[in-house]
């Protein structure tokens, strides 16, 4: 009997949320949130756990100290594909 009553309440809340959404958008959104909380009560617990995970990650990042940004210089490399040619067309080295 309790299951039947809960099922009827769920249907009623769903229909009420849809009707309210069509009539008044503000109240319809509130009704839909109430319906969602009634049908899925575990969502709040999951959201709280997720917030706690993010909060702990933020605490760890803050404990590491301030962010330090420094300029990175591009590495100085010589290309192996270049042939150096001197006067008279002689190869000067640097290539293969």
C-alpha positions, 0 to 999 in steps of 0.5 A, a space after each residue: 500500500 505504501 509503495 502504491 501511495 508513493 507511486 501516485 505521489 510521484 506521478 502527481 508531482 511530475 504532472 504538477 511540475 509539467 503543468 506549472 512549467 507551462 503556466 508560470 516558468 519561475 514556479 514550474 522550475 521550482 516545482 520540477 526541482 521539488 519533483 526531482 528531489 522527491 524522485 531522486 533523493 540520493 542526488 543531493 548526497 552525491 552532489 555533496 560528496 562531489 563538492 567535498 572532493 573538489 574542496 579537498 583538491 582545492 585545499 591541497 593546491 592552496 597548501 602548495 603555496 602561490 603559483 609561480 609563473 616563469 618565462 620559458 626560453 625555447 631550446 637552442 638546437 642546430 638543425 641537422 638538415 642545413 648545409 653551410 656553404 662558403 665562398 666558392 660553394 665549399 661545404 663548411 660543415 654543420 650538415 651531413 
